[in-house]
Amino acid sequence: MRRRRKLEFLAFLLPVGGAILILPPLVLIANANTSIFGFPAIVAYLFAVWLALIIATYLLQHKLGSLQDIDTEPETQPAPPDSGTLK
């Protein structure tokens, strides 16, 4: 259960981190007169952040889904106690 809570907290922080990464002060750092694979650096930066967010979301969703399958397995019920009679 503790692992699931950690993953849920990461899933909460993922959009917050993504929003921070696309704020203008950080995006403007990549605003240089260079190109990466023929694209301006700012476009490459935004695409890289977007792709990283998609991959991280997929991995978190996959991990949370597998933990949910484990949590929903039926629990074994303990045997009912003896009626208290001695033999």
DSSP file (Angstrom, degrees, kcal/mol; ACC not computed):
  #  RESIDUE AA STRUCTURE BP1 BP2  ACC     N-H-->O    O-->H-N    N-H-->O    O-->H-N    TCO  KAPPA ALPHA  PHI   PSI    X-CA   Y-CA   Z-CA
    1    1 A M     >        0   0    0      0, 0.0     4,-1.8     0, 0.0     5,-0.1   0.000 360.0 360.0 360.0 -33.3    0.0    0.0    0.0
    2    2 A R  H  >  +     0   0    0      1,-0.2     4,-1.9     2,-0.2     5,-0.1   0.885 360.0  52.0 -66.1 -37.9    2.9    2.3    0.7
    3    3 A R  H  > S+     0   0    0      1,-0.2     4,-2.3     2,-0.2    -1,-0.2   0.893 107.1  53.1 -65.2 -38.9    4.3    1.9   -2.8
    4    4 A R  H  > S+     0   0    0      1,-0.2     4,-2.4     2,-0.2    -1,-0.2   0.902 107.3  51.3 -63.6 -40.7    0.9    2.7   -4.3
    5    5 A R  H  X S+     0   0    0     -4,-1.8     4,-2.2     2,-0.2    -1,-0.2   0.890 108.8  51.3 -64.4 -38.7    0.7    6.0   -2.3
    6    6 A K  H  X S+     0   0    0     -4,-1.9     4,-2.3     2,-0.2    -1,-0.2   0.928 111.5  47.1 -62.4 -44.5    4.2    7.0   -3.5
    7    7 A L  H  X S+     0   0    0     -4,-2.3     4,-2.3     1,-0.2    -2,-0.2   0.877 110.8  51.8 -66.8 -36.7    3.2    6.3   -7.1
    8    8 A E  H  X S+     0   0    0     -4,-2.4     4,-1.6     2,-0.2    -1,-0.2   0.882 109.4  50.6 -66.2 -36.9   -0.1    8.3   -6.6
    9    9 A F  H  X S+     0   0    0     -4,-2.2     4,-2.2     2,-0.2    -2,-0.2   0.903 110.3  49.3 -66.4 -40.3    1.9   11.2   -5.2
   10   10 A L  H  X S+     0   0    0     -4,-2.3     4,-1.8     1,-0.2    -2,-0.2   0.891 108.6  53.3 -63.8 -38.6    4.2   11.0   -8.3
   11   11 A A  H  < S+     0   0    0     -4,-2.3    -1,-0.2     1,-0.2    -2,-0.2   0.830 109.8  49.1 -65.5 -30.5    1.2   11.0  -10.5
   12   12 A F  H  X S+     0   0    0     -4,-1.6     4,-0.7     1,-0.2    -2,-0.2   0.886 113.2  46.1 -71.8 -39.7    0.0   14.2   -8.7
   13   13 A L  H  X S+     0   0    0     -4,-2.2     4,-3.1     1,-0.2     5,-0.3   0.728  94.8  78.4 -76.9 -21.9    3.4   15.9   -9.1
   14   14 A L  H  X S+     0   0    0     -4,-1.8     4,-2.3     1,-0.2    -1,-0.2   0.923  97.1  40.9 -58.3 -50.4    3.8   15.0  -12.8
   15   15 A P  H  > S+     0   0    0      0, 0.0     4,-2.4     0, 0.0    -1,-0.2   0.865 114.8  53.7 -67.2 -31.8    1.5   17.7  -14.3
   16   16 A V  H  X S+     0   0    0     -4,-0.7     4,-2.1     2,-0.2    -2,-0.2   0.943 111.2  45.3 -64.5 -46.4    2.9   20.2  -11.8
   17   17 A G  H  X S+     0   0    0     -4,-3.1     4,-2.2     1,-0.2    -1,-0.2   0.889 112.3  52.1 -62.8 -39.3    6.4   19.5  -12.9
   18   18 A G  H  X S+     0   0    0     -4,-2.3     4,-1.0    -5,-0.3    -1,-0.2   0.896 108.7  50.1 -63.8 -40.1    5.3   19.6  -16.5
   19   19 A A  H  < S+     0   0    0     -4,-2.4     3,-0.4     1,-0.2    -1,-0.2   0.896 110.4  50.2 -65.3 -38.9    3.7   23.0  -16.0
   20   20 A I  H >< S+     0   0    0     -4,-2.1     3,-1.3     1,-0.2     6,-0.3   0.900 106.6  55.6 -65.1 -39.7    6.9   24.3  -14.4
   21   21 A L  H 3< S+     0   0    0     -4,-2.2    -1,-0.2     1,-0.3    -2,-0.2   0.735 109.1  46.8 -67.7 -21.4    9.0   23.0  -17.2
   22   22 A I  T 3< S+     0   0    0     -4,-1.0    -1,-0.3    -3,-0.4    -2,-0.2   0.286  81.4 122.2-105.3  12.2    7.0   25.0  -19.8
   23   23 A L  S X> S-     0   0    0     -3,-1.3     4,-2.2    -4,-0.2     3,-0.9  -0.460  76.6-110.5 -67.0 146.5    6.9   28.3  -17.9
   24   24 A P  H 3> S+     0   0    0      0, 0.0     4,-2.7     0, 0.0     5,-0.2   0.824 112.7  58.2 -52.5 -40.0    8.4   31.1  -20.0
   25   25 A P  H 34 S+     0   0    0      0, 0.0     4,-0.5     0, 0.0    -4,-0.1   0.908 113.5  39.4 -60.6 -37.6   11.6   31.6  -17.9
   26   26 A L  H X> S+     0   0    0     -3,-0.9     4,-0.6    -6,-0.3     3,-0.6   0.874 116.0  50.6 -77.5 -36.3   12.6   28.0  -18.4
   27   27 A V  H >< S+     0   0    0     -4,-2.2     3,-1.1     1,-0.2     4,-0.2   0.887 104.5  58.4 -67.3 -37.0   11.5   27.9  -22.1
   28   28 A L  G >< S+     0   0    0     -4,-2.7     3,-1.0     1,-0.3    -1,-0.2   0.697  91.4  69.8 -69.3 -17.4   13.4   31.1  -22.9
   29   29 A I  G <4 S+     0   0    0     -3,-0.6    -1,-0.3    -4,-0.5    -2,-0.2   0.881 100.3  48.5 -62.3 -36.0   16.6   29.4  -21.7
   30   30 A A  G << S+     0   0    0     -3,-1.1     2,-2.2    -4,-0.6    -1,-0.2   0.449  81.9 107.3 -82.9   0.2   16.3   27.3  -24.8
   31   31 A N    <   +     0   0    0     -3,-1.0     2,-0.3    -4,-0.2    -1,-0.1  -0.494  50.1 134.1 -81.1  74.9   15.7   30.3  -27.0
   32   32 A A  S    S-     0   0    0     -2,-2.2     9,-0.4     2,-0.2    10,-0.3  -0.727  70.8-107.3-117.8 168.1   19.1   30.3  -28.7
   33   33 A N  S    S+     0   0    0     -2,-0.3     2,-0.3     7,-0.1    -2,-0.1  -0.062  86.7 102.9 -87.2  34.8   20.1   30.7  -32.3
   34   34 A T        -     0   0    0     -4,-0.2     7,-1.8    -2,-0.1     2,-0.4  -0.747  58.8-144.6-112.1 162.7   21.0   27.0  -32.5
   35   35 A S  E     -A   40   0A   0     -2,-0.3     2,-0.5     5,-0.2    -2,-0.0  -0.966   1.9-152.5-128.9 148.0   19.1   24.2  -34.1
   36   36 A I  E >  S-A   39   0A   0      3,-3.1     3,-1.8    -2,-0.4    -2,-0.0  -0.974  86.0 -18.3-120.5 115.5   18.8   20.5  -33.1
   37   37 A F  T 3  S-     0   0    0     -2,-0.5    -1,-0.1     1,-0.3     0, 0.0   0.821 130.5 -52.3  54.7  33.8   18.2   18.2  -36.0
   38   38 A G  T 3  S+     0   0    0      1,-0.3    -1,-0.3     0, 0.0     3,-0.0   0.394 118.3 108.5  87.6  -2.8   17.1   21.2  -38.0
   39   39 A F  E <  S-A   36   0A   0     -3,-1.8    -3,-3.1     1,-0.1    -1,-0.3  -0.811  79.5 -99.0-104.0 146.4   14.6   22.5  -35.5
   40   40 A P  E  >  -A   35   0A   0      0, 0.0     4,-2.2     0, 0.0     3,-0.5  -0.311  35.7-115.9 -58.2 148.5   15.1   25.6  -33.4
   41   41 A A  H  > S+     0   0    0     -7,-1.8     4,-2.5    -9,-0.4   -10,-0.2   0.839 113.8  56.3 -58.8 -35.7   16.3   24.7  -29.9
   42   42 A I  H  > S+     0   0    0    -10,-0.3     4,-2.2     2,-0.2    -1,-0.2   0.892 108.7  46.6 -65.9 -38.7   13.1   26.1  -28.3
   43   43 A V  H  > S+     0   0    0     -3,-0.5     4,-2.4     2,-0.2    -2,-0.2   0.905 112.2  50.4 -69.0 -41.3   10.9   23.8  -30.3
   44   44 A A  H  X S+     0   0    0     -4,-2.2     4,-2.4     2,-0.2    -2,-0.2   0.895 110.4  51.0 -62.7 -40.0   13.2   20.8  -29.6
   45   45 A Y  H  X S+     0   0    0     -4,-2.5     4,-2.4     2,-0.2     5,-0.2   0.943 111.6  46.1 -62.4 -49.0   13.0   21.6  -25.8
   46   46 A L  H  X S+     0   0    0     -4,-2.2     4,-2.3     1,-0.2    -2,-0.2   0.893 113.8  48.9 -63.2 -39.4    9.2   21.8  -25.8
   47   47 A F  H  X S+     0   0    0     -4,-2.4     4,-2.7     2,-0.2    -1,-0.2   0.903 110.7  50.8 -66.0 -40.4    8.9   18.6  -27.8
   48   48 A A  H  X S+     0   0    0     -4,-2.4     4,-2.4     2,-0.2    -2,-0.2   0.901 111.7  47.0 -64.9 -40.9   11.3   16.8  -25.4
   49   49 A V  H  X S+     0   0    0     -4,-2.4     4,-2.3     2,-0.2    -2,-0.2   0.927 113.3  49.2 -64.7 -44.6    9.3   18.0  -22.4
   50   50 A W  H  X S+     0   0    0     -4,-2.3     4,-1.9    -5,-0.2    -2,-0.2   0.923 113.1  46.3 -60.2 -46.5    6.1   16.9  -24.0
   51   51 A L  H  X S+     0   0    0     -4,-2.7     4,-2.4     1,-0.2    -1,-0.2   0.895 111.4  51.7 -65.4 -40.7    7.5   13.5  -25.0
   52   52 A A  H  X S+     0   0    0     -4,-2.4     4,-2.6     1,-0.2    -1,-0.2   0.886 109.2  50.8 -63.8 -38.7    9.0   13.0  -21.5
   53   53 A L  H  X S+     0   0    0     -4,-2.3     4,-2.3     2,-0.2    -1,-0.2   0.892 110.2  49.5 -66.2 -39.0    5.6   13.7  -19.9
   54   54 A I  H  X S+     0   0    0     -4,-1.9     4,-2.3     2,-0.2    -2,-0.2   0.937 113.7  45.3 -65.0 -46.1    3.9   11.2  -22.2
   55   55 A I  H  X S+     0   0    0     -4,-2.4     4,-2.5     2,-0.2    -2,-0.2   0.919 113.9  48.7 -64.6 -44.2    6.4    8.5  -21.4
   56   56 A A  H  X S+     0   0    0     -4,-2.6     4,-2.5     1,-0.2     5,-0.2   0.896 111.4  50.5 -63.7 -39.8    6.3    9.2  -17.6
   57   57 A T  H  X S+     0   0    0     -4,-2.3     4,-2.5    -5,-0.2    -1,-0.2   0.915 110.6  49.1 -63.8 -43.0    2.5    9.2  -17.6
   58   58 A Y  H  X S+     0   0    0     -4,-2.3     4,-2.5     2,-0.2    -2,-0.2   0.931 112.3  47.8 -61.9 -46.0    2.4    5.9  -19.4
   59   59 A L  H  X S+     0   0    0     -4,-2.5     4,-2.5     2,-0.2    -2,-0.2   0.912 113.5  47.0 -64.4 -42.3    4.9    4.3  -17.0
   60   60 A L  H  X S+     0   0    0     -4,-2.5     4,-2.9     2,-0.2     5,-0.2   0.912 112.6  49.9 -64.5 -41.8    3.0    5.6  -14.0
   61   61 A Q  H  X S+     0   0    0     -4,-2.5     4,-2.2    -5,-0.2    -2,-0.2   0.903 111.5  49.1 -63.0 -40.7   -0.3    4.4  -15.4
   62   62 A H  H  X S+     0   0    0     -4,-2.5     4,-2.0     2,-0.2    -2,-0.2   0.922 113.9  45.3 -65.2 -44.7    1.2    1.0  -16.1
   63   63 A K  H  X S+     0   0    0     -4,-2.5     4,-1.9     2,-0.2    -2,-0.2   0.916 114.4  47.8 -66.1 -43.7    2.6    0.7  -12.6
   64   64 A L  H  X S+     0   0    0     -4,-2.9     4,-1.9     1,-0.2    -1,-0.2   0.876 111.0  52.3 -65.7 -36.4   -0.5    1.9  -10.9
   65   65 A G  H  X S+     0   0    0     -4,-2.2     4,-1.7    -5,-0.2    -1,-0.2   0.893 109.1  48.5 -66.1 -39.6   -2.6   -0.5  -13.0
   66   66 A S  H  X S+     0   0    0     -4,-2.0     4,-1.3     1,-0.2    -1,-0.2   0.857 111.5  50.3 -70.1 -33.3   -0.5   -3.5  -12.0
   67   67 A L  H  X S+     0   0    0     -4,-1.9     4,-2.2     1,-0.2    -1,-0.2   0.847 106.7  55.5 -70.8 -32.5   -0.7   -2.5   -8.3
   68   68 A Q  H  X S+     0   0    0     -4,-1.9     4,-1.7     1,-0.2    -2,-0.2   0.889 104.0  54.0 -66.2 -38.2   -4.5   -2.2   -8.6
   69   69 A D  H  < S+     0   0    0     -4,-1.7     4,-0.3     1,-0.2    -1,-0.2   0.881 110.0  47.5 -62.1 -37.5   -4.7   -5.8   -9.9
   70   70 A I  H >< S+     0   0    0     -4,-1.3     3,-1.1     1,-0.2    -2,-0.2   0.906 111.0  51.0 -69.5 -41.1   -2.8   -6.9   -6.9
   71   71 A D  H 3< S+     0   0    0     -4,-2.2    -2,-0.2     1,-0.2    -1,-0.2   0.779 106.9  54.2 -68.2 -27.3   -5.0   -4.9   -4.5
   72   72 A T  T 3< S+     0   0    0     -4,-1.7    -1,-0.2    -5,-0.1    -2,-0.2   0.437  77.3 117.5 -91.4   1.7   -8.2   -6.3   -5.9
   73   73 A E  S <  S-     0   0    0     -3,-1.1     2,-0.1    -4,-0.3    -3,-0.0  -0.445  79.2-100.0 -65.2 141.1   -7.3  -10.0   -5.5
   74   74 A P        -     0   0    0      0, 0.0     2,-0.3     0, 0.0    -1,-0.1  -0.398  36.0-129.9 -65.7 135.2   -9.7  -11.7   -3.1
   75   75 A E        -     0   0    0     -2,-0.1     2,-0.4    -3,-0.1    -3,-0.0  -0.602  21.5-113.3 -83.6 145.7   -8.3  -12.0    0.3
   76   76 A T        -     0   0    0     -2,-0.3    -1,-0.1     1,-0.0     0, 0.0  -0.647  28.8-133.6 -79.6 132.7   -8.5  -15.4    2.0
   77   77 A Q        -     0   0    0     -2,-0.4    -1,-0.0     1,-0.1     2,-0.0  -0.666  22.5-113.9 -85.2 137.5  -10.8  -15.4    5.0
   78   78 A P        -     0   0    0      0, 0.0    -1,-0.1     0, 0.0     0, 0.0  -0.342  41.5 -91.3 -67.5 154.5   -9.5  -17.0    8.1
   79   79 A A        -     0   0    0      1,-0.1     3,-0.1    -2,-0.0     0, 0.0  -0.353  50.2 -98.5 -64.2 144.3  -11.3  -20.2    9.2
   80   80 A P        -     0   0    0      0, 0.0    -1,-0.1     0, 0.0     3,-0.1  -0.340  47.3-100.0 -64.0 146.3  -14.2  -19.5   11.6
   81   81 A P        -     0   0    0      0, 0.0     0, 0.0     0, 0.0     0, 0.0  -0.248  43.2 -92.1 -66.7 156.5  -13.2  -20.1   15.2
   82   82 A D        -     0   0    0      1,-0.1     0, 0.0    -3,-0.1     0, 0.0  -0.228  35.1-111.9 -62.4 156.3  -14.1  -23.3   17.0
   83   83 A S        -     0   0    0      1,-0.1    -1,-0.1     2,-0.1     3,-0.1   0.582  51.0-110.4 -70.7  -7.5  -17.4  -23.3   18.9
   84   84 A G  S    S+     0   0    0      1,-0.3     2,-0.3     0, 0.0    -1,-0.1   0.485  72.2 136.4  94.6   2.5  -15.4  -23.5   22.1
   85   85 A T        -     0   0    0      2,-0.0     2,-0.3     1,-0.0    -1,-0.3  -0.649  47.0-137.6 -85.6 140.4  -16.4  -27.0   23.1
   86   86 A L              0   0    0     -2,-0.3    -1,-0.0     1,-0.1     0, 0.0  -0.733 360.0 360.0 -94.3 144.5  -13.7  -29.3   24.4
   87   87 A K              0   0    0     -2,-0.3    -1,-0.1     0, 0.0    -2,-0.0   0.399 360.0 360.0-106.7 360.0  -13.5  -32.9   23.2
